[in-house]
Amino acid sequence: MRQELSYEKRSSIPVITLASVVGNLQGVIWEVVLTFSLLFTVYGTIVDPKKGSIDGMGSTLTGFVVGANILVGGASSGASMNPAWAFRPALVSGDWTDHWIYWVGPLIEGGLASFIYENFFINRTHIAIPSEEERY
């Protein structure tokens, strides 16, 4: 039998919010910086075809960066780094305080990190594979 959460239980669900001393602009900046470091690590260790000696370690290194980001920014902005991570508890609790920060920061930064890595760091040179006619 499924039980529905009463209002008293719903209000005790923790949500990701800004610390009391952190303003909205500071919260957006925190989320931009934290998400940038995460996505830049993903690009450098998993997406880049010329990873070098770190091949196969991308998931581990990404996990270390997520842990470091939580230690650095968790007390200030909650270190969401992903809109879905902030959306779930807000939906269940009904508390949407400062929720826009967790969409604006990562979405702006996601495009920025991919643009920077794709245009300045990754080298996608392709050698054309000869067609069947060119082989003979």
Secondary structure, DSSP 8 states (H G I E B T S, - for coil): ------HHHHTTS------TT--HHHHHHHHHHHHHHHHHHHIIIII-S--GGGTT-HHHHHHHHHHHHHHHHHHHH----SHHHHHHHHHHH---TTTTHHHHHHHHHHHHHHHHIIIII----------TTTT-
